């Protein structure tokens, strides 16, 4: 089974391994366009303010990266609320591994 999500571009490939009798599911996503756009936005130096009622664009995180964090850290990033979510995301985005996810490097 091979499926591409029309919205996120996440590719799901599931193959049954007869030798181990296991279903192997692989998920991937081309994150390069997102990373390149984030870098361009960060270099433009704008605050990316969407108005008083909405907020500010701090980062764009590909779906596959969120899934990776959930697997590695055992944390449902999407279920965290308030300060817990903010602390978790700030720690991730301020690390050198994920700095290219930020659209505004001056925040936090």
C-alpha positions in Angstrom: 0.0 0.0 0.0 1.4 3.4 -1.0 -0.5 6.6 -0.2 0.4 10.3 -0.4 -1.6 12.7 1.8 -2.8 15.5 -0.5 -2.6 18.2 2.2 0.7 17.4 4.0 2.5 15.5 1.3 3.3 12.8 3.9 3.9 9.4 2.1 2.8 6.2 3.8 4.2 3.0 2.5 3.0 -0.2 4.1 4.5 -3.6 3.1 3.8 -7.0 4.6 7.1 -8.9 5.3 6.2 -12.6 4.9 9.5 -13.7 6.4 8.8 -11.9 9.8 5.0 -11.9 9.3 4.9 -8.3 10.2 3.5 -5.2 8.5 6.2 -2.6 8.0 4.9 1.0 7.7 7.3 3.7 6.6 6.3 7.4 6.6 8.2 10.2 4.9 7.8 13.7 3.7 9.8 16.1 1.5 10.6 18.7 4.0 13.1 20.7 1.9 10.5 23.2 0.5 9.3 24.0 4.0 12.8 24.4 5.3 13.8 26.6 2.4 10.7 28.8 2.9 11.4 29.1 6.6 15.0 30.2 6.0 13.8 32.8 3.5 11.2 34.2 5.9 13.8 34.3 8.8 16.3 36.1 6.5 13.7 38.7 5.5 13.6 39.9 9.1 9.9 40.4 9.3 7.9 39.6 12.4 5.3 37.8 10.3 2.5 39.3 12.4 -1.0 38.2 11.3 -2.8 40.9 13.3 -3.8 41.4 16.9 -6.4 38.7 16.9 -4.4 35.9 15.5 -0.8 35.9 16.4 2.6 35.6 14.9 4.3 33.0 12.8 7.2 31.6 14.9 7.9 28.4 13.0 6.6 25.9 10.5 7.1 22.3 11.5 6.6 19.5 9.0 4.2 16.8 10.0 6.8 14.1 9.8 9.0 16.0 12.3 6.1 16.2 14.8 5.6 12.4 14.3 9.4 11.9 14.9 9.2 13.9 18.2 6.2 12.0 19.3 8.0 8.7 18.8 11.4 9.7 20.2 10.1 11.7 23.2 6.9 9.7 23.9 5.0 13.0 24.1 1.9 13.8 22.2 2.9 17.3 21.1 -0.5 18.1 19.8 -2.2 17.2 23.1 0.0 19.4 25.3 -1.6 22.6 26.4 -0.6 26.1 27.4 2.8 26.5 29.1 3.7 22.8 28.7 3.3 22.9 24.9 5.2 26.2 24.7 8.1 24.9 26.8 8.4 21.7 24.8 8.3 23.5 21.4 10.7 26.3 22.5 13.2 23.6 23.7 13.0 21.8 20.4 13.0 24.9 18.2 15.9 26.5 20.0 18.1 23.5 19.6 20.6 23.6 16.8 19.1 20.5 15.3 15.8 22.3 14.5 16.7 26.0 14.1 15.7 25.9 10.4 12.1 25.3 11.4 11.9 28.8 12.8 10.6 31.6 10.6 11.5 34.3 13.2 14.9 33.5 14.8 14.7 36.5 17.1 11.8 35.1 19.2 12.6 33.3 22.5 
